[in-house]
Amino acid sequence: MEPLTKRRLTVNPSGGTVTPVIGVAAGITKGVFTTFSGTSPVTLMSASATASKIWAGYITNTSLAQTIPAGQAAGTYVLPMVQTITAL
């Protein structure tokens, strides 16, 4: 069996679409391509100091790709992911 580090979930929000519901998208930045390990955070989007003081919106079309090594036993694999929104 391959080590767990060979299994990975890549997250790519950079190709996604940020849609504001309240405010405008100026100052809202999409995250970059990264690998989710289950322990380190992945930023889907963030706001700079120039963003609207009151803003609500969402991001769609974030790309996810799961890599499972050849030779891995057939089965169902789970990698829990919790989404956290932090407001400053």
Buried (B, 14 or more C-beta within 10 A) or exposed (E): EEEEEEBBBBBBBEEBEBEBEEBEBEBBBBBEEBEBBEEEEBEBBEBEEEBBEEBEBEBEEBEEEEEBEEEEEEEEEEEEEEEEEEEE
